[in-house]
Amino acid sequence: MSQELEAVFDGIALQPDTPLNLAAGTRVRIIVESVLPNEVKPLKTFLQTAQSLKLQGEPDWSEKVDQYLYSDNFDQND
């Protein structure tokens, strides 16, 4: 399987711009090619980043966020 992606080197590790479709522990081969500044894609907005995470959750998260975050035995019928 082959994937093409862009990443940023933070001085220690490469940080991919998008999530990788790989299981933890998968060995990969990396070929590094610098991207010229005028080829860099524009930064994503927070909404674009959040949508790319494809999070799953209750439809009332925004209404009951404190209950979901801080209650050990939250009764969803409240």
C-alpha positions in Angstrom: 0.0 0.0 0.0 1.3 3.5 -0.8 0.2 6.8 0.6 1.5 10.3 -0.3 1.4 12.9 2.4 3.0 16.1 3.5 4.5 16.7 6.9 6.4 19.2 8.9 9.7 18.4 10.6 9.6 19.9 14.2 13.3 19.4 14.8 12.8 15.9 16.3 10.1 14.1 14.3 8.0 14.4 11.2 4.4 15.6 12.0 2.0 14.5 9.2 -0.5 17.1 8.0 -3.2 14.4 7.9 -3.8 11.2 9.9 -2.1 8.1 8.5 -4.1 5.1 7.5 -1.7 2.7 9.3 -1.9 0.4 12.3 0.5 1.2 15.2 3.8 -0.7 14.8 3.6 -0.8 11.0 7.0 -0.5 9.4 7.2 2.0 6.5 9.8 3.4 4.1 10.1 7.1 4.0 11.6 9.2 1.1 12.0 12.8 2.1 11.6 15.5 -0.5 11.5 19.2 0.6 8.5 21.2 -0.5 9.3 24.7 -1.8 7.6 27.5 0.1 5.3 28.4 -2.7 4.1 24.8 -2.9 3.0 24.7 0.7 -0.7 24.2 1.1 -2.6 26.8 3.1 -3.1 26.0 6.8 -6.4 24.3 7.8 -8.9 26.1 9.9 -9.9 24.6 13.2 -13.2 23.4 11.7 -11.4 21.6 8.9 -9.1 20.0 11.4 -11.9 18.9 13.7 -13.9 17.5 10.7 -10.9 15.6 9.5 -10.7 13.7 12.9 -14.1 12.1 12.1 -15.0 12.1 15.8 -18.1 10.1 16.9 -20.2 11.1 19.9 -23.6 11.9 21.3 -25.7 14.5 19.4 -26.0 16.6 22.6 -22.3 17.1 23.3 -22.5 20.8 23.2 -25.4 20.9 25.6 -24.1 18.5 28.2 -20.3 18.8 27.8 -19.6 19.2 31.5 -21.6 16.1 32.3 -19.8 14.0 29.7 -16.4 15.3 30.8 -16.7 15.3 34.6 -19.3 12.8 35.6 -18.2 9.2 36.4 -21.6 7.7 36.0 -23.5 10.1 33.8 -27.1 9.0 33.3 -27.9 9.9 29.7 -31.7 10.1 30.5 -31.1 13.3 32.6 
